Amino acid sequence: MNSHLLDELIQSLRCLPGVGPKSAQRMAFYLLERNRAGAERLSKAVTQALEHIGHCSECRAFTEEPVCRLCRNTTRDSRLLCVVGSPADMMAIEQAGSYQGLYFVLAGHLSPIDGIGPREIGVDALVSLLERRQVEEIILANNPTVEGEATAYYIASLLQDKSVVISRIAHGVPVGGELEFVDGGTLSHAFNGRQRLQRS
Amino acid sequence: MNSHLLDELIQSLRCLPGVGPKSAQRMAFYLLERNRAGAERLSKAVTQALEHIGHCSECRAFTEEPVCRLCRNTTRDSRLLCVVGSPADMMAIEQAGSYQGLYFVLAGHLSPIDGIGPREIGVDALVSLLERRQVEEIILANNPTVEGEATAYYIASLLQDKSVVISRIAHGVPVGGELEFVDGGTLSHAFNGRQRLQRS
């Protein structure tokens, strides 16, 4: 190409997930031609984020403070602790808006084949948090994947002797979906997890 | 959200074309969790590009040097000058690899309704370049859109008294396409622009 710096800009944009060579090129030209202010803001935001964002010492979520806003929020129900596999999952639950308890963010899920054990994903930090805090219920909201399920069951068995209720988020048909397009595994779960509508 | 800097990172990623709220969130988490080196490189590349990349004083393409590599390349055929509407178009032609002449990059196309006239897109710079250089043929490779066509015809009429051949890239059916899916306007152009296969 015609410019080393432009090549480097295009290459560096390709590190973003879902951005191929054509999109990276389009982004680079867009930033240079039409949105230099946006480009400046982006570069600054990335630098600032890299420099200052770390993990909350309580819940392990991303934050630039020692303890995140959510953990310091006294209006949240500290008796509930929701365990998720990533900060993105936590954000999705927060955006849904119905959960009012606190969180603990694991660094992914157990995957022995890749050498990822309980220590690597931060299960010890979870256990030590439970020793420090008065938690009444742990809601395991790990992903409904094989690794997520395994992680949830591992944590459940690890904590079974503690005086704490352990629950798993419900599997079933998604709201607004059509039964016809739901996969068999999900349908089986939906039948096994059926709930009575009238009290017996 | 839980972190001002994370919010700012997500918002700033949304300035990229084609990036909505969900993608921006995914990109932000990806950069923080999995690719901090890539993030650093991106931030640096954007800053460097903003600081150093300007326009080539000859062809108006993006470059960090006063005159770009392509214009300084003496192996290129300086008798041919291809006029394009954007640096991205120039890059597309370069990537095709068959054109060996030089370029002139206009800043878009004429659009009187938006107040964009010949001055705004740099037609004067093109005229002054032609006065300085020995050009034998100008190939108008403006986009095949209404604005692109209008710009091509404007330039052609402006330069009609000069001793220079003025040509327009061919319109027709794209290579590898199927006739069935080609639009009517393109098909009409393909028929009007038909070429004899045997010499008469």
Contacts between the chains, C-beta under 8 A, distances in Angstrom:
chain1	res1	chain2	res2	distance
A	1	B	91	6.9
A	1	B	94	7.3
A	2	B	56	7.9
A	2	B	61	5.6
A	2	B	62	7.0
A	2	B	63	5.8
A	2	B	68	5.0
A	2	B	69	5.5
A	2	B	70	5.2
A	2	B	90	7.9
A	2	B	91	7.9
A	2	B	94	7.6
A	3	B	53	6.3
A	3	B	61	7.9
A	3	B	62	5.6
A	3	B	63	4.6
A	3	B	64	5.7
A	3	B	65	7.9
A	3	B	68	6.9
A	3	B	69	7.5
A	4	B	64	7.0
A	5	B	45	7.4
A	5	B	48	5.5
A	5	B	49	5.1
A	5	B	52	5.6
A	5	B	53	5.3
A	5	B	64	4.9
A	6	B	49	6.7
A	6	B	53	6.1
A	6	B	62	5.4
A	6	B	63	7.7
A	6	B	64	8.0
A	8	B	45	4.8
A	8	B	48	7.2
A	8	B	49	7.6
A	9	B	45	4.6
A	9	B	46	6.6
A	9	B	48	7.7
A	9	B	49	4.4
A	9	B	53	8.0
A	11	B	45	7.6
A	12	B	38	7.2
A	12	B	41	4.7
A	12	B	42	4.4
A	12	B	44	7.6
A	12	B	45	3.9
A	12	B	46	7.6
A	13	B	16	7.8
A	13	B	42	6.6
A	13	B	45	7.8
A	15	B	31	7.9
A	15	B	35	5.7
A	15	B	38	3.2
A	15	B	39	7.5
A	15	B	41	6.7
A	15	B	42	6.1
A	16	B	13	7.8
A	16	B	16	8.0
A	16	B	27	5.0
A	16	B	30	7.2
A	16	B	31	7.5
A	16	B	38	7.9
A	16	B	42	7.5
A	17	B	26	6.0
A	17	B	27	6.0
A	17	B	30	4.8
A	18	B	23	6.4
A	18	B	26	7.5
A	18	B	27	7.8
A	23	B	18	6.4
A	25	B	88	6.6
A	25	B	91	6.6
A	26	B	17	6.0
A	26	B	18	7.5
A	26	B	88	7.0
A	27	B	16	5.0
A	27	B	17	6.0
A	27	B	18	7.8
A	28	B	49	7.5
A	29	B	62	8.0
A	29	B	86	7.0
A	29	B	87	5.9
A	29	B	88	4.9
A	30	B	16	7.3
A	30	B	17	4.8
A	31	B	15	7.9
A	31	B	16	7.5
A	31	B	46	6.9
A	31	B	49	7.5
A	32	B	49	6.5
A	32	B	50	7.8
A	32	B	53	6.2
A	32	B	62	6.1
A	32	B	87	7.9
A	33	B	86	7.4
A	33	B	87	7.4
A	35	B	15	5.7
A	36	B	50	6.0
A	38	B	12	7.2
A	38	B	15	3.2
A	38	B	16	7.9
A	39	B	15	7.5
A	39	B	46	5.2
A	39	B	49	7.5
A	39	B	50	5.7
A	40	B	46	7.7
A	40	B	47	8.0
A	40	B	50	6.1
A	41	B	12	4.7
A	41	B	15	6.7
A	42	B	12	4.4
A	42	B	13	6.7
A	42	B	15	6.1
A	42	B	16	7.5
A	42	B	43	7.8
A	42	B	46	6.0
A	43	B	42	7.8
A	43	B	43	4.7
A	43	B	44	7.9
A	43	B	46	3.9
A	43	B	47	4.8
A	43	B	50	7.3
A	44	B	12	7.6
A	44	B	43	7.9
A	45	B	5	7.4
A	45	B	8	4.9
A	45	B	9	4.6
A	45	B	11	7.6
A	45	B	12	3.9
A	45	B	13	7.8
A	46	B	9	6.6
A	46	B	12	7.6
A	46	B	31	6.9
A	46	B	39	5.2
A	46	B	40	7.7
A	46	B	42	6.0
A	46	B	43	3.9
A	46	B	46	7.9
A	47	B	40	8.0
A	47	B	43	4.8
A	48	B	5	5.5
A	48	B	8	7.2
A	48	B	9	7.8
A	49	B	5	5.1
A	49	B	6	6.7
A	49	B	8	7.6
A	49	B	9	4.4
A	49	B	28	7.5
A	49	B	31	7.5
A	49	B	32	6.5
A	49	B	39	7.5
A	50	B	32	7.8
A	50	B	36	6.0
A	50	B	39	5.7
A	50	B	40	6.1
A	50	B	43	7.3
A	52	B	5	5.6
A	53	B	3	6.3
A	53	B	5	5.3
A	53	B	6	6.1
A	53	B	9	8.0
A	53	B	32	6.2
A	56	B	2	7.9
A	61	B	2	5.6
A	61	B	3	7.9
A	62	B	2	7.0
A	62	B	3	5.6
A	62	B	6	5.4
A	62	B	29	8.0
A	62	B	32	6.1
A	63	B	2	5.8
A	63	B	3	4.6
A	63	B	6	7.7
A	64	B	3	5.7
A	64	B	4	7.0
A	64	B	5	4.9
A	65	B	3	7.9
A	68	B	2	5.0
A	68	B	3	6.9
A	69	B	2	5.5
A	69	B	3	7.6
A	70	B	2	5.2
A	86	B	29	7.1
A	86	B	33	7.4
A	87	B	29	5.9
A	87	B	32	8.0
A	87	B	33	7.4
A	88	B	25	6.6
A	88	B	26	7.0
A	88	B	29	4.9
A	90	B	2	7.9
A	91	B	1	7.0
A	91	B	2	7.9
A	91	B	25	6.7
A	94	B	1	7.4
A	94	B	2	7.6
